[in-house]
Structure formats: structure tokens, C-alpha cells
Amino acid sequence: LLAELNLLDLLEHCDSWCWLEEIHVNQLFTEDSLMPLTQLTSLRQELRSARFCQPAVALLLQPFPRLRADLLDAWFDQPGACSPEALAQWAAEPGAMPKELLTQQWQSLGEADFQRFLSLAPLEQHDLSEELRQHFLLCWRQARSLPCAVEAGQI
């Protein structure tokens, strides 16, 4: 409605974007009339919030490489920033996360979390399979423990 009335500038001083949901983000980056909002510093800051750390949002932002890179840096500001389950969701969406960042994240997982990631991620979709296999074998040798049959079958 604000876009239709040419009143988007009212949101420039918006103190809280807590009402913003993923569906709104999709509209912001797909509807031309809402595109000016993407330049608001407060909106960009809100998008850095962990609640928007979703593969679908990262895929949506591919046409905006600087914003996408900024958000990925904010969401994954340190190795091991997400759980094995969340990382598997990112791995399930090829192109959502750059290969280097995905590699950095799974390499930072502890042994148990790495094995959990392997059991959840659809790794056949990635060219990371060989790297993951080598990393798994290295972890296995260091721990000197045998993987369970399910995990061994996925490698």
C-alpha cells in the first residue's frame, strides 16, 4: 500500500523491522515498486539477523552479489556458526552458499557433528563429495574409531 501511494520514504526511519518476514523479503527483491526499500540501512541491518539466515533468502539474493556476500558474512561470521542440521539444509540447496564457505563450515565441525552432517546432507548434489570423503577419513583415522554402517555407506 505504501508503494502504491509513493510513501516508501516513511519506512526510512523505521525503528523496528520485527514485522518483516521471509515472504516480505521475497516481495522486496522481486517487486520493482518495493526495490527502493532495499537501499535502507536499517532494513539491510535487519536482514543480517539470524532469522533470515535461510538458503532460500541467499538464493533470492543472487542478483545482488554485494548484499548477498554481506549477509553471508554476517550469518557465518565464524567457522562453526551453524548446526550440522542447518548446514545440511544449506548443502541441500546448491548455489545458496559458496563452496568455499560451505567447506569452511563443515571443516570446523567436531567429529560427532561432522558425522551428523554427513548423514543429513544430500552430498551427491555437490562436487564436494571427494573433499568430504577425505575429511571424514582423516577424522576417522584421528579418532581411530569405525564409523557406523549407515555413515560408512554414504561415503
Backbone as a chain_set.jsonl record, in Angstrom:
{"seq": "LLAELNLLDLLEHCDSWCWLEEIHVNQLFTEDSLMPLTQLTSLRQELRSARFCQPAVALLLQPFPRLRADLLDAWFDQPGACSPEALAQWAAEPGAMPKELLTQQWQSLGEADFQRFLSLAPLEQHDLSEELRQHFLLCWRQARSLPCAVEAGQI", "coords": {"N": [[0.818, -1.194, 0.0], [1.91, 1.257, 0.822], [3.79, 1.581, -1.189], [2.182, 1.886, -3.43], [1.055, 4.343, -2.858], [3.218, 5.919, -3.026], [4.808, 6.32, -0.744], [6.993, 5.158, 0.449], [9.213, 6.265, 1.63], [8.534, 6.791, 4.229], [9.231, 4.598, 5.692], [11.877, 4.851, 6.048], [12.798, 5.746, 8.479], [12.163, 3.739, 10.175], [12.09, 2.131, 13.223], [11.952, -0.475, 14.08], [12.051, -3.593, 12.564], [10.747, -5.89, 13.121], [8.409, -7.002, 12.239], [8.899, -7.854, 9.74], [9.001, -10.546, 7.53], [10.082, -13.651, 5.972], [8.576, -13.951, 3.629], [7.992, -11.324, 3.008], [10.522, -10.393, 2.412], [11.003, -11.749, 0.061], [9.143, -10.435, -1.591], [10.218, -7.842, -1.504], [12.516, -8.071, -3.058], [11.628, -8.854, -5.5], [9.553, -7.346, -6.495], [9.323, -4.508, -8.367], [8.342, -2.009, -7.463], [8.897, -2.004, -4.767], [11.595, -2.088, -4.568], [13.195, 0.246, -3.898], [13.27, 0.169, -1.097], [15.221, -1.652, -0.463], [17.552, -0.306, -0.252], [17.673, 0.886, 2.183], [19.436, 1.431, 5.121], [18.693, 0.515, 7.666], [16.984, -1.597, 7.06], [18.713, -3.331, 5.699], [20.417, -3.905, 7.8], [18.679, -5.312, 9.465], [18.223, -7.564, 7.886], [20.554, -8.916, 8.29], [20.142, -10.32, 10.536], [19.892, -13.409, 12.317], [17.491, -14.703, 11.905], [16.869, -14.508, 9.247], [18.653, -16.092, 8.04], [18.63, -18.154, 5.797], [18.648, -20.646, 3.259], [16.922, -20.14, 1.074], [16.629, -17.352, 1.078], [19.251, -16.543, 0.546], [19.539, -17.602, -2.035], [17.608, -16.093, -3.376], [18.852, -13.647, -3.328], [20.911, -13.768, -5.174], [21.08, -12.155, -7.558], [22.029, -9.845, -6.434], [24.919, -9.438, -5.635], [26.721, -8.095, -3.809], [25.181, -7.423, -1.532], [24.313, -9.983, -0.865], [26.775, -11.245, -0.281], [27.536, -9.705, 1.932], [25.494, -10.397, 3.745], [25.89, -13.187, 3.993], [28.416, -13.141, 5.163], [27.733, -11.953, 7.603], [25.919, -13.823, 8.663], [27.46, -16.123, 8.838], [29.725, -15.556, 10.452], [31.806, -16.731, 11.737], [33.754, -19.752, 11.752], [31.954, -22.785, 12.115], [29.512, -21.707, 12.686], [26.947, -22.633, 12.434], [24.572, -25.264, 13.094], [24.922, -28.862, 12.503], [22.582, -29.764, 11.32], [21.402, -27.431, 10.245], [23.443, -26.714, 8.492], [23.332, -28.862, 6.736], [20.905, -28.306, 5.517], [21.615, -26.039, 4.07], [23.486, -27.211, 2.376], [21.805, -28.735, 0.883], [20.772, -27.065, -0.969], [22.11, -26.333, -3.714], [24.256, -23.736, -4.664], [23.267, -21.884, -2.888], [25.064, -21.295, -0.877], [28.382, -20.245, -1.169], [30.925, -22.483, -2.347], [33.416, -22.383, -0.997], [32.748, -21.252, 1.471], [30.899, -23.108, 2.455], [32.603, -25.315, 2.665], [34.419, -24.333, 4.586], [32.698, -24.162, 6.767], [31.837, -26.888, 7.198], [34.289, -28.054, 7.702], [34.93, -27.059, 10.147], [33.366, -28.358, 11.949], [32.952, -30.479, 14.776], [33.869, -33.935, 15.393], [31.556, -35.616, 15.924], [29.474, -33.896, 15.152], [30.189, -33.513, 12.497], [29.836, -36.078, 11.444], [27.094, -36.272, 11.815], [26.244, -34.241, 10.082], [27.088, -35.392, 7.643], [25.307, -37.529, 7.526], [22.922, -36.286, 7.021], [23.097, -34.465, 4.881], [22.531, -34.015, 1.386], [24.802, -35.072, -0.341], [25.462, -35.987, -2.857], [24.771, -34.115, -4.689], [26.773, -32.316, -4.913], [30.057, -31.133, -5.828], [31.728, -31.53, -3.799], [32.002, -33.984, -2.721], [34.32, -35.708, -2.797], [36.183, -34.202, -1.305], [34.845, -34.143, 1.158], [34.796, -36.881, 1.74], [37.531, -37.403, 2.053], [38.077, -35.75, 4.268], [36.433, -36.957, 6.178], [37.653, -39.481, 6.362], [40.105, -38.711, 7.421], [39.282, -37.66, 9.922], [38.28, -40.032, 10.976], [40.574, -41.649, 11.086], [42.072, -40.176, 12.946], [40.476, -40.38, 15.205], [40.399, -43.049, 15.47], [38.268, -44.771, 15.374], [35.626, -46.777, 14.208], [33.298, -45.879, 11.676], [29.7, -45.825, 11.875], [27.611, -48.22, 10.168], [25.709, -46.983, 8.469], [26.766, -44.363, 8.064], [29.225, -45.038, 6.924], [28.409, -46.167, 4.534], [27.542, -43.956, 3.143], [29.715, -42.584, 2.391]], "CA": [[0.0, 0.0, 0.0], [2.795, 2.425, 0.855], [4.406, 1.713, -2.504], [1.161, 2.422, -4.33], [0.845, 5.742, -2.504], [4.523, 6.566, -3.146], [5.159, 6.727, 0.613], [8.012, 4.253, 1.0], [10.181, 7.011, 2.43], [8.117, 6.739, 5.637], [9.914, 3.473, 6.345], [13.295, 5.171, 6.192], [13.11, 5.931, 9.895], [11.544, 2.631, 10.905], [12.951, 1.707, 14.33], [11.91, -1.918, 14.255], [11.619, -4.382, 11.408], [10.369, -7.194, 13.655], [7.253, -7.481, 11.473], [9.38, -8.343, 8.454], [9.108, -11.996, 7.437], [10.732, -14.122, 4.751], [7.711, -13.684, 2.482], [8.167, -9.91, 2.681], [11.837, -10.266, 1.778], [10.802, -12.195, -1.314], [8.471, -9.348, -2.294], [11.137, -6.708, -1.604], [13.521, -8.268, -4.102], [11.014, -9.279, -6.762], [8.611, -6.332, -6.972], [10.034, -3.267, -8.685], [7.861, -0.873, -6.681], [9.467, -2.084, -3.416], [13.054, -2.125, -4.663], [13.891, 1.314, -3.151], [13.45, -0.198, 0.307], [16.43, -2.46, -0.293], [18.674, 0.594, -0.025], [17.623, 1.41, 3.549], [20.439, 0.855, 6.018], [18.045, -0.217, 8.76], [16.487, -2.864, 6.507], [19.883, -4.184, 5.455], [20.884, -4.365, 9.108], [17.726, -6.32, 9.92], [18.431, -8.778, 7.1], [21.719, -9.605, 8.845], [19.658, -11.102, 11.669], [19.918, -14.864, 12.116], [16.186, -15.215, 11.478], [16.826, -14.534, 7.784], [19.724, -16.991, 7.589], [17.925, -19.241, 5.124], [19.116, -20.852, 1.885], [16.007, -19.508, 0.115], [16.95, -15.923, 1.032], [20.534, -16.422, -0.16], [19.275, -17.843, -3.468], [16.866, -14.934, -3.85], [19.762, -12.5, -3.418], [21.987, -13.974, -6.137], [21.271, -10.996, -8.451], [22.568, -8.742, -5.641], [26.082, -10.111, -5.052], [27.323, -7.405, -2.655], [24.298, -7.615, -0.382], [24.364, -11.412, -0.533], [28.065, -11.504, 0.372], [27.475, -9.074, 3.249], [24.625, -11.194, 4.613], [26.565, -14.456, 4.28], [29.465, -12.83, 6.147], [27.097, -11.717, 8.904], [25.309, -15.063, 9.147], [28.503, -17.13, 9.088], [30.86, -14.713, 10.809], [32.901, -17.538, 12.27], [33.592, -21.182, 11.448], [31.1, -23.497, 13.057], [28.423, -20.805, 13.066], [25.618, -23.26, 12.396], [24.476, -26.669, 13.499], [25.017, -29.794, 11.373], [21.276, -29.826, 10.665], [21.267, -26.22, 9.427], [24.425, -26.799, 7.416], [22.796, -29.829, 5.766], [19.886, -27.587, 4.739], [22.334, -25.204, 3.107], [24.095, -28.104, 1.387], [20.723, -29.268, 0.048], [20.433, -26.044, -1.964], [23.32, -25.935, -4.432], [24.283, -22.338, -5.059], [22.851, -20.995, -1.802], [26.266, -20.916, -0.149], [29.583, -20.511, -1.964], [31.627, -23.719, -1.997], [34.466, -22.114, -0.018], [32.116, -21.034, 2.769], [30.369, -24.406, 2.882], [33.767, -26.111, 3.075], [34.899, -23.778, 5.858], [31.747, -24.505, 7.823], [31.865, -28.306, 7.581], [35.604, -28.396, 8.244], [35.016, -26.598, 11.533], [32.518, -29.199, 12.799], [33.584, -31.546, 15.542], [33.685, -35.264, 14.798], [30.16, -36.07, 16.007], [28.664, -33.007, 14.318], [30.532, -33.79, 11.1], [29.16, -37.319, 11.078], [25.665, -35.933, 11.721], [26.112, -33.504, 8.819], [27.181, -36.365, 6.547], [24.114, -38.369, 7.467], [21.766, -35.469, 6.636], [23.301, -33.666, 3.668], [22.461, -34.713, 0.098], [26.115, -34.728, -0.884], [25.61, -36.371, -4.258], [24.497, -32.928, -5.498], [27.909, -31.405, -4.846], [31.392, -31.572, -6.214], [32.485, -31.621, -2.555], [31.98, -35.353, -2.213], [35.663, -36.241, -2.576], [36.756, -33.469, -0.179], [34.186, -34.619, 2.364], [35.258, -38.245, 1.993], [38.894, -37.315, 2.588], [37.99, -35.174, 5.61], [35.853, -37.984, 7.028], [38.683, -40.494, 6.606], [41.084, -38.111, 8.323], [38.667, -37.664, 11.264], [38.163, -41.425, 11.39], [41.917, -42.107, 11.46], [42.469, -39.484, 14.164], [39.684, -40.899, 16.32], [40.625, -44.494, 15.497], [37.012, -45.461, 15.616], [34.942, -47.112, 12.974], [32.006, -45.226, 11.508], [28.595, -46.799, 11.847], [27.369, -48.739, 8.817], [24.978, -46.003, 7.667], [27.691, -43.319, 7.675], [30.233, -45.612, 6.038], [27.778, -46.38, 3.243], [27.324, -42.693, 2.47], [30.995, -42.019, 1.978]], "C": [[0.864, 1.261, 0.0], [3.454, 2.658, -0.498], [3.424, 2.329, -3.494], [0.931, 3.909, -4.092], [2.135, 6.567, -2.596], [4.984, 7.127, -1.793], [6.214, 5.811, 1.254], [9.025, 4.966, 1.872], [9.8, 7.073, 3.905], [8.834, 5.625, 6.397], [11.397, 3.741, 6.576], [13.702, 5.302, 7.657], [12.449, 4.873, 10.767], [12.524, 2.121, 11.965], [13.012, 0.193, 14.486], [11.341, -2.588, 13.013], [11.162, -5.762, 11.864], [9.184, -7.806, 12.905], [7.675, -8.109, 10.148], [9.571, -9.86, 8.49], [9.731, -12.377, 6.1], [9.884, -13.838, 3.511], [7.817, -12.223, 2.046], [9.498, -9.687, 1.97], [11.734, -10.681, 0.315], [10.143, -11.087, -2.139], [9.405, -8.161, -2.511], [12.073, -6.832, -2.805], [12.94, -8.752, -5.427], [10.034, -8.26, -7.325], [9.343, -4.999, -7.149], [9.617, -2.092, -7.813], [8.45, -0.846, -5.266], [10.993, -2.025, -3.406], [13.752, -0.969, -3.931], [14.115, 0.986, -1.674], [14.74, -0.96, 0.544], [17.669, -1.603, -0.029], [18.711, 1.15, 1.402], [18.607, 0.676, 4.453], [19.788, 0.017, 7.113], [17.485, -1.558, 8.279], [17.65, -3.826, 6.278], [20.435, -4.734, 6.775], [19.974, -5.469, 9.64], [17.913, -7.634, 9.168], [19.637, -9.574, 7.586], [21.351, -10.49, 10.033], [19.632, -12.59, 11.319], [18.571, -15.412, 11.639], [16.031, -15.242, 9.961], [17.915, -15.42, 7.188], [19.092, -18.258, 7.025], [18.489, -19.412, 3.72], [18.229, -20.155, 0.854], [16.294, -18.008, -0.019], [18.254, -15.716, 0.27], [20.36, -16.647, -1.663], [18.545, -16.659, -4.092], [17.798, -13.76, -4.124], [20.907, -12.695, -4.407], [22.155, -12.815, -7.122], [21.858, -9.765, -7.748], [23.82, -9.225, -4.914], [26.701, -9.41, -3.839], [26.478, -7.59, -1.395], [24.347, -9.062, 0.073], [25.66, -11.747, 0.214], [28.082, -10.909, 1.78], [26.638, -9.912, 4.211], [25.264, -12.533, 4.962], [27.681, -14.25, 5.302], [28.875, -12.625, 7.538], [26.546, -13.009, 9.495], [26.347, -16.097, 9.551], [29.802, -16.426, 9.443], [32.031, -15.48, 11.41], [32.675, -18.993, 11.876], [32.755, -21.854, 12.529], [29.906, -22.675, 13.507], [27.048, -21.462, 13.028], [25.712, -24.747, 12.739], [24.632, -27.58, 12.286], [23.696, -29.877, 10.61], [21.069, -28.62, 9.737], [22.23, -26.259, 8.249], [23.977, -27.786, 6.338], [21.703, -29.181, 4.919], [20.531, -26.691, 3.692], [22.947, -26.068, 2.009], [23.043, -28.667, 0.423], [20.313, -28.299, -1.056], [21.703, -25.592, -2.685], [23.218, -24.478, -4.901], [23.868, -21.381, -3.953], [24.056, -20.457, -1.051], [27.466, -21.201, -1.041], [30.333, -21.739, -1.436], [32.676, -23.491, -0.904], [33.889, -21.942, 1.385], [31.531, -22.327, 3.31], [31.501, -25.297, 3.386], [34.293, -25.641, 4.428], [33.986, -24.19, 7.005], [31.82, -25.984, 8.191], [33.217, -28.723, 8.128], [35.738, -27.991, 9.713], [34.152, -27.438, 12.488], [33.358, -30.208, 13.565], [33.233, -32.894, 14.919], [32.22, -35.711, 14.795], [29.251, -35.213, 15.126], [28.939, -33.237, 12.836], [29.833, -35.065, 10.622], [27.657, -37.084, 10.948], [25.39, -35.196, 10.41], [26.14, -34.462, 7.63], [25.919, -37.207, 6.415], [22.893, -37.603, 6.968], [21.895, -34.797, 5.275], [23.212, -34.52, 2.406], [23.728, -34.424, -0.722], [26.312, -35.125, -2.343], [25.366, -35.195, -5.196], [25.726, -32.027, -5.643], [29.187, -32.017, -5.396], [32.305, -31.631, -4.989], [32.65, -33.051, -2.07], [33.363, -35.903, -1.908], [36.336, -35.537, -1.399], [36.158, -33.945, 1.144], [34.643, -36.022, 2.73], [36.648, -38.222, 2.613], [38.892, -36.763, 4.016], [37.441, -36.208, 6.594], [36.898, -39.045, 7.365], [39.755, -39.977, 7.558], [40.546, -38.099, 9.753], [38.616, -39.08, 11.819], [39.515, -41.958, 11.851], [42.364, -41.472, 12.773], [41.735, -40.04, 15.378], [39.911, -42.396, 16.517], [39.368, -45.25, 15.909], [36.33, -45.701, 14.282], [33.624, -46.363, 12.874], [30.902, -46.281, 11.54], [28.298, -47.143, 10.4], [26.671, -47.717, 7.926], [25.925, -44.92, 7.17], [28.744, -43.839, 6.706], [29.651, -45.812, 4.643], [27.568, -45.108, 2.472], [28.622, -42.068, 1.96], [31.431, -42.623, 0.652]], "O": [[0.586, 2.214, -0.729], [3.653, 3.802, -0.907], [3.791, 3.187, -4.297], [0.643, 4.651, -5.031], [2.145, 7.758, -2.284], [5.481, 8.25, -1.707], [6.296, 5.719, 2.479], [9.631, 4.356, 2.753], [10.645, 7.373, 4.748], [9.016, 5.713, 7.611], [12.086, 2.952, 7.223], [14.838, 4.996, 8.017], [12.207, 5.092, 11.953], [13.646, 1.728, 11.646], [14.005, -0.352, 14.967], [10.297, -2.198, 12.491], [11.186, -6.709, 11.077], [8.992, -9.021, 12.948], [6.891, -8.813, 9.513], [10.23, -10.386, 9.387], [9.887, -11.54, 5.212], [10.427, -13.518, 2.454], [7.742, -11.92, 0.855], [9.587, -8.887, 1.038], [12.31, -10.038, -0.563], [10.554, -10.835, -3.271], [9.389, -7.543, -3.576], [12.384, -5.848, -3.477], [13.683, -9.027, -6.369], [9.714, -8.305, -8.513], [9.904, -4.447, -6.202], [10.454, -1.261, -7.458], [8.498, 0.21, -4.636], [11.605, -1.923, -2.343], [14.831, -1.189, -3.38], [15.063, 1.487, -1.07], [15.293, -0.915, 1.643], [18.712, -2.119, 0.371], [19.677, 1.81, 1.783], [18.6, -0.553, 4.53], [20.275, -1.063, 7.448], [17.513, -2.542, 9.017], [17.567, -5.004, 6.628], [20.864, -5.886, 6.848], [20.454, -6.453, 10.204], [17.774, -8.706, 9.756], [19.736, -10.773, 7.324], [22.154, -11.309, 10.48], [19.383, -12.971, 10.176], [18.524, -16.48, 11.029], [15.15, -15.928, 9.444], [18.072, -15.485, 5.969], [19.029, -19.292, 7.69], [18.78, -18.42, 3.052], [18.736, -19.634, -0.14], [16.208, -17.459, -1.118], [18.351, -14.813, -0.561], [20.976, -15.95, -2.47], [18.844, -16.271, -5.222], [17.563, -12.972, -5.041], [21.799, -11.85, -4.47], [23.289, -12.511, -7.495], [22.149, -8.759, -8.395], [23.789, -9.404, -3.696], [27.164, -10.088, -2.922], [27.007, -7.881, -0.322], [24.415, -9.335, 1.272], [25.635, -12.451, 1.224], [28.583, -11.536, 2.713], [27.027, -10.113, 5.361], [25.188, -12.97, 6.111], [27.873, -15.074, 6.196], [29.446, -13.071, 8.533], [26.691, -13.26, 10.691], [26.138, -16.86, 10.495], [30.842, -16.659, 8.827], [33.121, -14.932, 11.571], [31.535, -19.419, 11.689], [32.852, -21.518, 13.709], [29.35, -22.911, 14.58], [26.082, -20.897, 13.542], [26.771, -25.371, 12.678], [24.491, -27.121, 11.152], [23.692, -30.042, 9.39], [20.621, -28.766, 8.6], [21.87, -25.88, 7.134], [24.221, -27.561, 5.152], [21.587, -29.477, 3.729], [20.05, -26.597, 2.563], [22.925, -25.69, 0.837], [23.358, -29.028, -0.711], [19.585, -28.676, -1.975], [22.305, -24.585, -2.312], [22.205, -24.062, -5.463], [24.095, -20.177, -4.07], [24.069, -19.298, -0.635], [27.562, -22.287, -1.613], [30.365, -21.992, -0.232], [32.811, -24.307, 0.008], [34.46, -22.42, 2.364], [31.656, -22.611, 4.502], [31.366, -25.956, 4.417], [34.577, -26.454, 5.307], [34.458, -24.528, 8.09], [31.861, -26.314, 9.376], [33.296, -29.649, 8.935], [36.576, -28.533, 10.434], [34.206, -27.243, 13.702], [34.352, -30.724, 13.053], [32.394, -32.972, 14.022], [31.708, -36.14, 13.762], [28.37, -35.731, 14.439], [28.026, -33.164, 12.013], [29.301, -35.107, 9.513], [27.019, -37.644, 10.057], [24.418, -35.494, 9.715], [25.317, -34.357, 6.72], [25.514, -37.554, 5.306], [21.92, -38.22, 6.534], [20.893, -34.586, 4.592], [23.756, -35.624, 2.361], [23.71, -33.635, -1.667], [27.239, -34.643, -2.994], [25.715, -35.264, -6.375], [25.705, -31.073, -6.421], [29.367, -33.235, -5.422], [33.521, -31.767, -5.127], [33.37, -33.297, -1.102], [33.561, -36.51, -0.855], [36.988, -36.187, -0.581], [36.875, -34.127, 2.128], [34.854, -36.319, 3.906], [36.914, -38.934, 3.581], [39.624, -37.256, 4.875], [37.931, -36.318, 7.717], [37.016, -39.459, 8.518], [40.254, -40.721, 8.402], [41.251, -38.477, 10.688], [38.881, -39.298, 13.002], [39.605, -42.635, 12.875], [42.963, -42.139, 13.617], [42.316, -40.156, 16.457], [39.651, -42.94, 17.59], [39.406, -46.215, 16.672], [36.456, -44.907, 13.35], [32.909, -46.224, 13.866], [31.134, -47.46, 11.272], [28.706, -46.413, 9.497], [27.008, -47.595, 6.748], [25.903, -44.581, 5.986], [29.112, -43.141, 5.761], [30.366, -45.633, 3.657], [27.426, -45.155, 1.25], [28.594, -41.119, 1.177], [32.492, -42.273, 0.133]]}, "num_chains": 1, "name": "protein.A"}
